[in-house]
Amino acid sequence: MSHSTVPRSTAQEETPEEPLPPTGGRGRRGGRRRRGGNREDGGRSNRRLRWRRDRTLILMTVPALLLVLVFNYIPILGNVVAFQEYDPYLSENGFVAVLESPWIGFEQFERIFADSAFWHAVRNTFVLFLLQLVLYFPIPILLALLINSVVRPRVRAVAQAIMYLPHFFSWVLVVTVFLQIFGGAGIIAQTLRQHGYEGFDLMTDPEIFKYLVTLQTVWKDAGWGIIVFLAALSAVPHELYEAAAMDGAGRLRRLWHVALPALRPVIALLLVLRVGDALTVGFEQLLLQRQAVGVEASEVLDTYVWWNGIRNQDFGYAAAAGLIKGVVGLALVLTANKVAHLMGEQGVYRK
C-alpha cells in the first residue's frame, strides 16, 4: 500500500538508469560497416538473380542496342562540322578531315538565319505539319472505332488488312498511282475530255499541292496507324459495353463514354510523338514531286538540308540546319509532354 502512495515522478526518479551502450566511434563504425556489407551483399545477390532470370532477354536486346548506338548516337558526334568550315577533301579519312577543318564558330548559323529560303522551308514544313495533324491524325482513330464496331471477326480482319496494305507500298509507287489518277494524262482528266470538258492536272498545281501530299499520306499510312488504337480497344472489358447498353446508351454513347476514354492515353502518347516529329513531313515523298510543282511549294527542311548538303556539298551549312531542326524537335517533344502531364496523361515518360 505504501508503494501505491508514492508519486509517479518520484518513483521514476528513484529507478536506476540503465547504462547506455558505448558510443565509441569504433563500435558504431563497425556496426555500420556490417549493415552496409549486408546491404551490399543483398544487392549483389539480387542482381545475380535478375541476371539469371532475364539474361536471355537482355542478350536478345544487345543487337538492337548496337544498331541504335551505331546509327543514331555515334552520328550525333558529326554535328561538330556545324561549327567548322568542313572540307572532306583535306584527307582521305573523313575523321581526319574533321580534325583538320578550321573552326568558324556560329558563322553557319548566322548564314542560315539570314537566308530567306530557310524561313520559306520552315513555313512550308509547319503548314504541312498542321494539315497532317488536323486531317490525318484523327483518321486512324475513326477507322479503329469503325473496325472495332464490326461484329464478325472475319469481316474485321479483311477490312483491317485492306486498310493497312498501302503502308507497304513505296513512295514511288504511291506517287505513280496518284499521277495515273489525278495527273494531266490520268483517268479523271481523260474521262472529262472524252465528255467534252476541260481536263486538269492536280499533280502540277502548287496551290493544292499541300492538300495532295496530305491525301497521299492518309492513303498510305492511315490504315497502319489503326493497329495501335485497336490494341488499346481490345483491352477494354466487354462488360463495360454491356453495362452501358443496359443503362440505355446507344452505339454513339458507348463509343463516346467507353471506347474513347480507353484510347485517351494512347492518343496523348502518339500526339506527343507526332508533335516531336513535326519538322519531318516526308523527305522522299516531296523530293519525288519537286520538279512537278516547283521549289516554292515543295521545299521543306529535309529537302533544304539535302539540297545544300548533298547537291551543293556545303556540309557544315547543312549540319547546322539539321542541328537546328533537332533542337527544335526536342523542344517540341518536351513542351507537348508537359502539356500531356497537365492534362493528367503520362505522355512519353512519367513526371
Buried (B, 14 or more C-beta within 10 A) or exposed (E): EEEEEEEEEEEEEEEEEEEEEEEEEEEEEEEEEEEEEEEEEEEEEEEEEEEEEEEEEEEEEEEEEEEEEEEEEEEEEBEBBBBBBBBBEBBEEEEEBBEEBEEBEEBBBEBBEEBEBBEBBBEBBBEBBEBBBEBBBEBBBEBBBBBBEBEEEEEBEEBBEEBBEBBEEEBEEBBBBBBEEBBEEBEBBEEEEEEEEEBBBBBBBEEBBBBBBBBBBBBBBBBBBBBBBBEBBEEBEEEBBEEBBEEEBEEEEBBEEBBBEBBEBBBBBBBBBBBBEBBBBBBEBBBBBBEBBEBEBBBBBBBBBBBBBEEEEBBBBBBBBBBBBEEBBEEBBBEBBEBBBEEEBBBBEEE
